[in-house]
Every structure is written in structure tokens, then in C-alpha cells.
Amino acid sequence: MKEKKKRQVHTASFWMFILPALFLYALFMLVPLLGTVLYSLTNWDGISVIYEFVGIKNYIRLFTNDSAFRSSMAVSFRFVALYTILVNSIALALAVLLDRVNKKLKSFIRSVIFMPNVISLIMVSFIWQFMFTKVYSELAGDGFFPDITWFSNSATAMVTILITLIWQSVGYFMVIYVAGIESIDRTYYEAALIDGAGYWQRTFKITFPLMLPSIIVNIFLSISGAFKTFEIPYLMTRGGPGDSTNLIAYNIYKEAYFKSRRLCVCKGSCSMRDCNVHCNFSDSSYEEEGGRSMIDSECSKFSVGKFAATIVLVIVCLVMLTPIIFAVINSFKPYAEMMTSFVSFPNSLDLNNYVKAWKVANYQKSFFVSLVITVFGTIGAVLLASMASYKLARTKTRLSNFIFMVFVLAMTIPFHAIMIPLVQLANKLHITRSLIGIIPIYWGMYIPFAVFMLHGFVKTIPIELEEAAMLEGSRPMHTFFKIVFPLLRTPVATVCILDALSIWNDFLMPMLILSGNPNLKTIPMTQVNLFGQYTSEWNIAIAGMVLGLIPCLLFFLIMQKNIVGGLTDGAVK
């Protein structure tokens, strides 16, 4: 009887920890995914409630008669291939160079290169649109660069998207590569150094082969991110000129909300289901003191290679900072002064642009809306995910393994694949145009990533601590919050930071769920509206953009050690 009661208590506590996270995930991820698949097999027109099953006819029509879809897929595959090769080559090169500089300078350079990653793609798009259309044009007119009309030519328009996305994301991939390099056992380098191997021999014979897990991770992450790119073509090129930058994510949105071809969109979403794969890095480690004494000794010596690496990295830092610097400089200029020169310093620090942008865009309300969504969305997702990951890690059954894999499945689902059914579901549940509605949706969408991240960390906590608490009569919930959860504070903090940045910078979800309520606009939504309203008054638009940058940059400056360090530690783990 005691064993039976134990099993009952264990089963009850298992579902008590799992069900809240599983329910929200199933409701806002799996149900819309199922809706996408079902709609793609019908003749639903996106409006009527009556439709018929047509099987795979939509897929046949998509690949045989829909030239726009085929063109979009071709453009997307070219873009993904170019982006993956370029961003990983640059990030790997930066990581190798960064390994040659001293620790203090290394930390500073790493933070500067990573910094654009905390800025939303909305603001990144506006910054680079300003750089290409205004700053570059002026410098080209002065003879510094060739005269290129970036957005009127299909080839150069694609280049603008590549440059923009690489600038924003290269620091993220670089940090993962740095983590891969730091996880390599330094005794390999010492043995090679004793055998007389030079720097490049050690790099190609030791570093690159042992970084293969990092390379695989970044290749899959870059492919996944490139397929999901939406904001940059949406704001910078509108898929043009022609369809030269009509990436698949933007094409799905355009077809759904401008041409009302929602049936084909659902089916197109099914065909583009890309894989966001996370792999584990090698778990090798080494002692900081003494373990790399010979390498440290060699690196401490002045060398031409080390000096050249430092110069290159300083130049890269300037490249990363230049667009932000130009935006800040021009935000203080009156309209007439800005039209005179986009590259000169302002004659005076005029705050009128900021005052007007603040009033017109109602930034205080947007900031409050973004803050509420970010705080409650992050706390709820991480709390429910930590409870679920705890029980999934501690319960070794086929069911627990299956549920964990169901959570991991979410990493293979791009948001655009479930966008239309999700909005329909939100309308049926009457949770659109309200903060109470969008926050649970974020819980359902961000729980899987947090479960995946925390699951491995729970396994590192000695189970004897929980067993001792149970012997003293502690209940499962009390044991979790008093013993386990405090020991997870580091990974929980890392996941909270990553989720908070992602939710704060998100544009598409609030646009779909909150549109229709003028009182509920997030910072990214406000940025888009402001730029649309003041396209001819760049001084106001730039000031508004800088206002949107301030919270992100302040958060990064305060939490940079936790952001970059947490990401590095998580990659090594």
C-alpha cells in the first residue's frame, strides 16, 4: 500500500509540475501547427467557414503554377547560403583573432561586437536604411565611395539585407565560437608547441577540428535564422526591386495579409519548416591556473601577429559602432542642418527632435506596454519551464522522454508556419488587442526553449539534496522552490535575459495580436509608425530611433557580463 501511495503521489506531482507548461505550449504552438497542416489540405480561402478537403492539390499547384512562391524559395535559398557562409566565416575569424589578445581587451572587444545583437531588427533596419540612403550617398558624392543606388538594383538590394543581418548577428555566432575555443584542452597546444608547431599549424590542426561541434551549431542556427528573416526585407526593401529580396518569411506575411491567399500561405509554411537545431559542445575543460602556462607565456610576448590581430579587431569594433554613432550624431541636428550634411557633427546639441518624437510617438505609453509584456512574459515562461524541466529531468520514463522531445519539437517550428492559425485561435479565445491575451501566448512560445536550456542544468544538481528534504517531510513543490530553484539561479538568469531581450525586441507578434488597439503599441511598433509618419523628416525619425535604442543599450551595458558570459557558459555546458 505504501508503494502504491508513493507512486500515486509521484504521478500527481509529475503532472502538477508538467501540465501548466504543456497545456500552454500545446494550445499556442501545437494546435496552430495542426491548423496549418489541416488548412493546407483544404480549399479554405482564408475568410469563409465552409471549406472542403482537397488533399495535396494545393502542394501540386504551389510548385507547378505559383511562380511567386518558387521565386521566393529560390531567393531564400540563395540568401540563406550566402548568409550562412559569410556570417560563419567572419565570426570564426573574429573568434580566432580574439583568442590572441589579452583578457581585458578581449572582454571589451567581445562586448562591442556582440552589442548590435541586443538591438531589435526593426531599429537595425532603420539604422542601415539611413546609412545606405543618406550617409553613403553623401560620402559617394564626395568621392569617397563609388556611386551606388543600393535599393534600386536587385543585386545590391540583396547585399544591403546581408550586410544588415550580418552586422546585427555576427557577434552572437562569434561568442559561441569563442566558447568552443575556450573549451579546448590547452594541453594539446602545449604538446604542439613543444613539437615546434607554429600558430597557424596549431590553428588548423587543433583549433578547427576540435571546434567542429561549435561550427555545426552555428551553421544550423544561421540557416534557421536566415529562413526566419522578416523585419529587414519588410522595412528596407518590401521584397523588391521586383521580387529580388522577397524572402519566404516576408512572402508568407505578404500573401496572407495583402493578397488574402491564406490557403497557399499555410501550405507554403509547411514546405518551409526549417530546423533550429541545438547541439552540445564538447564538455572538455581545463584549469585556468597552470593549465595553459606555456600558451599564456607565448601569448604574452609581443608579436606581429598579435599586434595585427588587435588592429583588425579594433577596426571591426569601429565598424560595429559607426552606424550607431551616425544615428546619435544626426539625432541632434535640426532638419536644415541635417540636409546640409549627414556626416558632420552637430553645431549644437538640440533636443527639440527628441521632444517632438517623444510627444508624437507617445513613448512613455509604449515603454510601459513593452515593459509589462516583457516582464510578465519572461517571468511566467521561465517559472513554468523550470518546473517542467525539473520533473522531466528527474523522472526517467518513456513518457517523460517523449514529453521532453515534444517540447524540443518547438525549435523546428518557425513562427511564420503557425502565424495564421494562431491569430485565428486568439480571435476565437477573445484574447487579441489586450495585454492579458498576448502574455500567455508568449508563455506558450518561450516555454520550450527554456525547458531545453534548463533540463540539462537540473541533471547537474545532486539528487541527494532532494532525497534528504523528502525524508524530512518536505513536499515536492516546497522542495523545488526551496532547494532546486535557488541552485538554478545562474541558468535561470541567463534564460531570463535572453527571453527578455527577444520579447522586448519582437515586432511581428504584437503587430498581429495587438493591432486594432491604438493604446497598446510596443516600442518596435511605435518605431515603425514613427518612421512611416516622418519619412521626409529624418531628424525626427532618427531621434525616435535613438529613443528606442536607449533601453536596449542601457540594459546591455548593465548586464553585459551576464549576457555574454551567460551565453558563453551555456554554450560550453
N, C-alpha and C positions, 0 to 999 in steps of 0.2 A: 504493500500500500504506500509505503514511504517513497519507493522508487517511482511509482505511478504518479504520486503527487508532485515529486520533483520534476518529472517530465512535463506535467501539466503547467507547472509554474514557469519552467524554461520556455515552453511553447508560447505561453501567454506573454512573457516578457519579450520574446523574439518579435512577435507581431506588434507589440506595443511600441517597440523601437523602430520597426521597419515600415509599418503601414502608412504613417503620415507622409514620409518621403516618397514611398512607392505610389501612393494614391495621386499626389500632385504631379509626379513625373509621368504616370500613365495618362492622367487627364490632359495635360498640356503638351505632351510630346508624342506618346504612343497613339492616342486617339486621333490627333490631327494627321499623324503619319498614315494611319489606316485610312483616314478620309482621303488623303492624297491618292493612295493606291486605288481605292474604290472609284473615285471620281474619274480617274484616268481610264477606267474600263467602261465608262458610260458616255452618253451623248449630252451630258449636262452642259448648259450654255452659260452657267455662272449666275443665272438670275432665277429661272423657273424652278419650281419644286418638283416638277414631274420630269423624269428622265428614264432612259432605257439602257439596259446593258448591251454593249456593242463589242465586248472582248478586246482584242488587240488591234482593232481597226484604227484607233487613234494613233497608236505607235507606228503603224504602217504609213498612215497619212503624214505623220510628223517627219519621218525620214525620207519619204518619197516626194511629197508635194509642198512641204513647208521650207521654202528656200531661206526664209529669215532665221529659222531655228538652226538649219545646217550651217549658215554663215556665222551665226553666233557661236556655235560649238567650235567651228574652225578657228575663229578669232580667239576664243577662250583657250583652246589647246596651245596655240602659238604663244599667247600671253603667259600661260602657266609655265611652259617650257623655258621661255626667256627669263621670267622672273625667278624660277627655281634655280637655274644655273647661275644667274648673276648674283642674287642675294646670298646664296650659299658660298660662292667663290669669294665675294667681298667679306662676308662675315668670318669665314675661315682664315682668310689672310689677315684680317684685323686681330683675330684671336691669337694667331701665331706671333704677330708683331707685338701684341700686348704682353705676351709671356716674356718678352725680352727687356721690358722696362722695370724700374724699381717699384716697390709695392705702393708707396704713397702716390706716385704719379699714375700708376696703373689703376688705382681706385678712382681717381679723378677722371681720367680719360674714359674709363668704362662707364661711369655715370653720365658723362656728357653725351657719349654716343648712344646710350640707352634712352636718354631723356625724351626724344621725339615719340617713343613708344607709348608714353603716358598721355599723349595728346590725341584727341579724337580724330578720326579720319575726316570728319566734317571740317574741322579747323585746319587740318593738314591740307585738305583740298583747296580751301580758300587761300591759305598762305602761298601755296605753289602756283595757284592761278594768278595771284598778284605778282609773283616772281617772274612768271613766264610772259605775262601780258604787259606789265609795266616796267619792272626793274630791268629785265633782259632787253626789252625793246629800247630803253634809253641807253643802256651800255652798248648795244649793237649800233645805235645811231651815232654814238661817239667813236665808233670804230674798234671797240674792244673785242667784239664777237661778230661772227657773220650774221647777216640779217635773215632770221628765220621766223616765219609766221607759224608758230607751234600748233595751233589748233585748226588750221585750215588745210593741213596735209595729213593724209591717213597714216603715213609712216611716223611723222613727228608727233602726231596726237598720241599714238601708242607709246612713244618714248616718254611723253610727259607723264602718263599713268605709271609707267615703270619707274621713272625717277622718283615720283612722289611716294609710291608704295615702298620702294627700297629705302628711301630716306627715313620713312617712318618705322620700318620694321627691322632693319639690319642690326640694330643694337640688341634686339631680343635674341636673334639667332647667334650673334657674337657671344652673348653671355652663356648660352648653352655650350658653345664650342669651348669657351674658357673653362667652364665646369668640367668638360671632358678632358681637357689638357691637365687640369689640376688633379684629376682623379688617377692619372697615370703614375704608377710606382716609379719614383725618381731613381731607384737603384738601377733601372735599365739604362738611364742616361749616364750614370756614373760608370757603369761597366763599359759603355760605348766610348766614354771619354778616356778611360784607361787604355782602350784599344786604339786610341788615336783618331776616332771618328770626329769629323768636323760638324759644325752647326747644321748645315743643310743635309748631311748624311743622317744625323740624328732625327731631323725633322721628317725626312721621307721614309726612313727605315723604322722609326719607333713611333713618333707622334701620330702621323696619319693612319698607319694600320691600327693602332690602339684606340683611335678616335672613331672607328667605324660605327659603333653604336650611336654616338652623337651625330654623325653625318646622316645616318639612316633616319633618326628622329627629325632632324631639321629638314630633310628632303620631304618627308611626309607632311610635316607641319606647313612648309612653304607651299606645297601643292594644294593642301586643304585651304589655306588662307587665300591663295590666288583664285581658286574657284569661287570663293565666297565674296570676292571683292565687289562691292556695290556702290559705296558712297562716292568713290573717286570718279568713275565714269558718270554717275548720276549728276554730280555737281560741276565737273570740269568739262566734259565733252558731250553729255547727253547721248552717248553711244556713237557720235559722229567723229569726223565727217562721213556721211553715208552710214554704213554700219561697221566702220573700221575699228571702233572701240566698244562695240555692243557685246560686252561680256555676258555670260549666261545668267548670272545673278541679276544684272540690270535688265536683261531681256525678259526674264520671268516677271519682274515687277512691272515693266512697261506693258507687256502683253496683258497682265491681269488688271491693271488699273487705268490703262489708257485705251486699249483696243477691245477689252471685255472678252478676250479669247481664253477664258479661265480654264476651260476643259483641257486645252492643249498645254496650258501652263502647268497644271497638276501633273500631266504626263511628262512634260519636259523636266519637271522637278525630279520625277522618279529616275529619269535617264541620267541626271547629272549627279546622283548621290555619290559624293566623294568621301574619301576615308580620312578621318582625322586621327591618325594612329599615334599613340604614345608608347615609346619603348623605354625600357630600363637601361640606365647607363651601367657600365661596369662598376662593381662595388669595391674596387681596389682602393686602398688608402695608403697613406704614408705619414710618418711623423714630421711635424713642422720643424722641430729642432733636431738637427743632426742628420735627418734623412736625406737632405739634398745639399749637404755642406759643400761638396765639390762643385755642384751646379751653381749654387749661390756664389761660391768663390769666383767661378768663371764669369757669372753674370755681373758681379760687382766690378769687374775690371772694365776700363774704358775700351771700347772697340768701335770701329767704323760702322759695323753692322748695327750695334745697339744705338748709336747716335742717329743713324739713318732711320731706324725704326721709330725712334722718338719724334723725329722731324715729320715723318709721314703721318703718325698718329695725331700730332698737333694740327697738321693741315686738315685732317679728317674732322677733328673737333671744330675747327673754324667753319668747315662746310656744314656741319650739323647745326651750328649756331647762327650762321648767316641769315637764313630765311626768317628766323625769329627776331633777330636784330633789326632787319629791314622793316619788319612789321611794326616793331615798337617805335622805331625812329619816325616812320610816316604817320603813326597814330597821333603824334603831337602837332602835325602840320595843318594849318588851315587849307582849305581846298585850293586856293590860288597858288599858295606856296608849293603844295604837293604837285600840282600840274606843271610847275616850273621845273622841278627835279625830284625824282623818286629816290635818288641815291645820296643826296646831300643830307647833312644833319639839319635839324630844325633851327630856325633863328631864335625861337623861344619855346619853352615848354607850355604850350597852350592846352588847357584841359577842357576846352569847350566841346571838342569832339567826344570826349568821354561822357560829359554831362548830357549831351544830346542823345548819344547812343544808349545811355542808361535809362533815360526817360522814355524814349521811343520803344525800346525793346522790353521795358519793364523787367529788368534783370533781377531785381530783388525777389519778384514772384517766381521767375524761372529758377533762380538759385534754390529757393525754398522747395519747389516741386522736385527738382533733381536731387536735393539732399534727402528729402523724405523717401523717395523711391530707392535711392542708393543705400541708405542706412537700413531701412526695414527689409529691403530685398536681399541685402547681403547677410544680415543677422539671421533672418529666417532660413535662408538656403543653407548657410553653414551649420546652424544649430541642428536642423533636421538631418542634414547629411552626416554630421558627426555621430548622431545617434544611430543612424542606419549603418554607417561604416563600422561602428563598434560591434554591433551584433553580427554583421556579415563576416567580420574578421574572426570573431570568437566562436561562431557556430560553423562547424566543419561538416556540412551535409551537402548532398546533391542539390537540394532546394536553395540553400544559401549561395552556393556557387552559381546556380542558374540565375538567381535574382541579381547577383553582382554583375554577371555578364549582360543582363538586360539593362542595367544602368550604364555599363560601358558602351552598349549599343548606341546611346545618345550621341557619342562622339563621332559617329559616322553619319549623322543626320544634319545637313546644313539647314539653317533656319528657313531659307527660301523654299525648301522642299515641303514645309508644313505651313507656310505663311497663310495661304488662303483658307484651308480648313480651320486653322487656329482662330482667325478673325471671325469666321462663321460661328465657331464654338463660343467665343467670347460674346458675340451678339446674342446667341441663344441663352447664355447664362446671365445676360444683362450686366456684364462687368466691364463694358467699354466706357470710355470717357470718364473714368474715375480712378483715383489712386488705390482704392480698396481692391479694384479689379486687376490692375497691372502688376501689383506687388506679388500676389500668388502665382501669376504667370511666370514671373522671374524666378520664384522659388522652384517651380517645376522644371525650368530650363537650366538652372545653375546647380541644382542638386547633384546631377550625375557627375559633373567634373569634380565637385567637392568630395563625393563618395570615392571616386577613383583615387584622388590625391591622398585622402586621409586613411583609406583602407590599409595601405602599406605601413603607415606610421603606427597604427593601432597594434599591428603584429609585433612591433619592437618593444611594446610595454610588457614587462613581466606579468604573466597571468597570476603569479603567486600573490601579488598585491590584492587582486580582486578576490581570490580564494580566501585570504585571511579576513577580508572585510565580510565576506559571506558567512564565515564561521562565527563572527561576532554578531550576526543577525542583521547585517545591512541588506536592504532591498536593492534590486538591480538598478533602479533609477537613481537611488541615493549613491550607490557605488560608482555609477558612471559620472555623476556630476561632482562628487567629492574626491574621487581618485583618478579616474581615467581622463576626464576632460581637462583638468589642470595640467596633466602631463602632455596634452596635445596642444598646448598654447602656442608653441612655435609654428607647427604646420598650420594650425587654425588661423594664426595671424597672417601667414603667407597667403592662404586661400582667401581670407577676407580682403586683403589688399588687392589681389588680382581680380576678384569678383567686383569689388567696389569700383575700380578703375573701368572695368568693362561695362558695368551698368551705367555709371556716370556718363561715359562717352557714347552710349548706344543711341542711335538715331532712328533706325527702322522700326523697332518695336513700339516706342512711344508714338511715332508718327501713325502707325496702324491702329493702335489701341486708344490713344488719347485724342486723335484728330476729331474735330467736331465740338470740342470743349475749349473755347478760347482762353479760359482761365487756367488750363493745365498744359503748359508748354515747358519742356525741359530746356536746358542750356543749348544742346545741339539743335533742337527745333527752333529756338529763338535765333540762333546764328543763321540758319537757312533763311528764315523770314526776313531778317535784317539785311542780308546780302541781296535778297530778291527785291527789297524795297529801295535799297540805296546802291544799286549797281552803277549809277552815274556819279555818286558822291563817295568816292573811295575813302576819303578821310573819315567819314562816319562809319563806314563798313569796317575799316581796319581797326578803328578804336573799339568797336563792338567785338571784333575778333580777339583783340588783346584782353578785353574784359573776360571773355570766355576762356582764355589761356591761363589767367591768373590762378584760379582754383587748382587746376591740374599741376601747374608748375610749383605752387606752394606746397601742395601735397607731396610732390616728388622730392622737393628739397628737404622736407621734414622727414620723409620716410624712405629716402633713397637707399640707406643701408639695409633696411628691411626688404625693400622691393628687389633690388639687385642681389643682395646677399641671400634672401629667401629663395629667389628663383635659382640661384647657383646651387644652394644646398639641396633644393628639391630635385634638381637635375642629377646631382651626384647620387642622392638617395635612390 
